[in-house]
Amino acid sequence: QVLRRNLQRGFVLSAGSFLVYEAHRLISGFAEVHASFKVEDIIEQADYLYGSGETEKLHRLLVQHKNSDDAELLWRLARASRDVAQLSSTSAAEKRRLAYEALECAKMALEKNEASFAAHKWYGICLSDVGDFEGIKTKIGNAVVIKEHFQRAVELNPKDATTIHLIGIWCYSFAEMPWYQRKIAATLFATPPTSTFQEALRYFHMAEEADPNFYSKNLLYLGKTYLKLNNKKMALLWLSKAKDYPAHTEEDKQVQKEALELLNSI
């Protein structure tokens, strides 16, 4: 029953019940309002599962909504698909399938909302992942587009430390690019993209300033970059932090392992 009082949204439900009056269409736009509440519930559940490290459960939840028109659901599905692909238990064939699934979801999220910083971030990440399956020429060819999406994400949300970190990774990758990859880049671009370890270091520090101790991999790359710059004292500091970072995910464990190996080699 609809109460007699008419509120801002046009209706209130009696006895706290949430009834769908689709049959009579009493209120214009009611179905959309109901759907938005449902999306919010799914996002809340998804964020809880993500925070709990329930990677596969999260993907099973979100993949049911792969045809959604909501950018917030779609970029979360892109992230979840990629996270499952990153698991050591995922087969090679499944990793490939999930990488393309993630890219498609991120692309759809961008189409639904170009102003979503997370959609830009995950499109850049997923486009880079697909390059791993399509070869070094494609990966280098996509590099400029990837960086553009990361930069757009930072413009939309300057406080997102993860995206700032990703630009640092981009810079680090081009700074250490071997000669044969540089030759490929020279054939693809009139002016091939370049970077330096100093530039990478600046972004890693910017990420840390935006959100201190937010990500084990940022700590690791601060250490690795200082090693590249022959600053062993600072490398020891950041690699030690990476080694001691609490391992909540498989990636954290891999970071701990690499950091320990680098510390032992210094």
N, C-alpha and C positions, 0 to 999 in steps of 0.2 A: 504494500500500500504506500502511496506517495503522501507524505504529510502535507498539511495545508499551507505551512509556511513555504514561501518561495525564496530560496537563498541565491547567492551570487551565481552558483553553477546551475541553478534552475531547478534543483530538486534536493530532497533529503530522504533517506530511506528509513522506514519505521523500525523500531526495536533493534536498531543497529544492524539489521539485515542488509546484505548487498545483493539485490535482485536485479536481474537483467530484463528490462521491459522491451526486448527486441520486437516482439510480435506486434505490439501496438505503436511502436515508434513515437511514444508520447513526447519525447524531448529531442529536438534536433541535435545531432552530434553525440548522442548518448553512447553509441557504440564506440566512438573514438575515445571518449573519456574512460570507458571501461577498459579498452585496450591499453591505454596509457598506464593505468594502474597495474595491469598485468605485466607490462614491460618493466616497470619499476620493480615489481616483485622478483622477476627473473634476474634483473641486474643485481639486486641486493643479494640474492642467493648465489649468483655467479661470483660476486666479489668476495663473499664469505669463503667459497670453495677455493678461490685463487689464493686468498690469504692463508688458507689452511694447507696449501700445497697439494690439494686433491686434483691433480692434473687431469687424469682420465675421467673422473666423475664430472669435472667442469666441462670437458669436451662433450661428453654424452648429453649433458643438459643443454648446451648451447647449439649443438648440431641439429637439434629438433627445430631450431628457429633460423635455419640458414636462408630461408626465403623471406625473412623479415624486412620491413622497410625502415627499421630503426638502426641508425648508424652506430649507436652505442652498443647494441647487441652484436652487430656485425664485426666491429673491430675487436670486440672481446672474443668472438669466435675465431677470428684470424689469429689472435694471440694464443688461444687455447689449442688450435690445430698445430701451430708451430711448436708449442711446448710439448705436445705429445710426440711430434716428430723428433724432438731433441732427446727423448728418453732412450737410454741404452737398450731397453727391451724392445724398441720398435724396429721392425725389419726394414731393410734397405728399400724394398718396394713401397712399403707403407710410408716411409719418410718422404719419398718422392711425391706420392699421392697427396699427403698432408701439406707439403710445401706449396703445391699448386692450389689446393683447397684454401689455404691461408691467404695466398695472394689474391684469389678471386673474391674472398670475403672482404679483404681490406679495400680492394678496388670498388666493391659495391658500397662499402661504408663511405668512401670518398664521394661517390656519385650521389649518395643520399644527403651528405652534409660536408661540403667542401671546407667549412669553417671548423671542423673537428680536428684539433691538434693530434689526438690519438690516432685518427684514421690516417693522417699524413705519416705519422711515426711508423705505424705498423705496415703501411704500404711500402715505405722505404726498406724496412727490415725484411719483409717477405719478398720484395723484388730482388734484394741481395741474395736471399736464400735460394731462389730459383736459379740464379746465376751459377750456383754450385753444380747444378744438373745440366746446364746448357753450355758450359765451357768458359774458359777464361776470357775469350773475346767478347762474349755476351756480358759477362760480369763487369768487365772494364767499360764496355759500351754503355751499361746502365748506371755507371758510377755518378755521373753528373746529375742525372734525374734523381737518384737516391739522395744525394746531398741536398738537392733543392727541396725535397719533401721534408728532410730533417730540419732544414733551416726554416721552412714554413711552419713546421710544428713548434719550433722555438719562438717564432714571431707570435704565434697564437697563444702560447703558454711559456713565457720566459723562465718560469720556475720549475719546469719539468727537467729534473737532473738527468734522467735516463736518455732523453734525446740529445742533451748537450754531450753526454758521454759518447753517444753514437757518432756524433760529428768528430769527436776525438779519435774514435776507432777508425773512422774514414781517413782522417789525416795520418794516423799512424800507419795504416795499410799502404797509403801512397808514398809515405816517407821511406818505407823499407821495401818498396816494390823492386824486384830483381830486374836486371837489364832487359831480359827477353820480354817481360811484360810491358816495360816502358816502350819497347819497339812496337808492340801491338797497339798500345795507347796512341803512339804517334801516327799509326795508320788510320785510326778511328776519329781523331780530333785534329783540327787545324792547330789548336793550341791545347796539347794534352794536359789534363788535370795533374797538379803536383801539390806536394805539401812537405812539411818538415816535422821533425820530432819536437821542436820547440813549439810549433803550432798545436800539435797533438797534446802536449803537456799543458798548454794554456786551457784547452777545453776540459781536460780531466780535472784540473784544479777548479775551473768554473763549476763543473758538475758537483764537486765536493763542497764548494761554497753554497750552492743552491740547496743541497740536502746532505749534510755530513754523514759519512759512513752508511750511505744508502744502498751500496751495491759492492759485493766482493770483487767483481771484475774491474770496477773503477780503481779500487785500491791496487789490484794486481798490475793494471796498465800504468798507473803512476810509477810503480816500482820498475816495470819493464822499460818505460820511457827514460827514466833517470839512468838506467843501465846503458841505454843507447847513447845517452849524453855523457857517459863516463863519470857520473856522480854516484859513487858507490855508497856514500853515507846516506843520501836521501833514498837511494834504491833499497837499502837495508831497512829503513824506517817503514816504507810503504809495503814492501814485500812481507815484513813481519806482521803488519796489520792485516794483510790479505790472508796470511797463514792462520791467524788467530780469529778470523771472522767466523761467527757461528754458521755451521753448515745446515741450511734449511732445505736446500735443493741439490740435485745431482750436479748442477753447474757450480754451486758453492764448493762441493767436494773436489771437483776438478780444479777449481781455482786454488784451493788449499794445497793440493798435490803439486801443481805447477809452481806455486810460490815457494814451497819447501825445496823443490828441486833447484830453483834459481838461487835460493839462499845458500844451499849447500855448494853451489858452484862458484860463489863469490869468494 
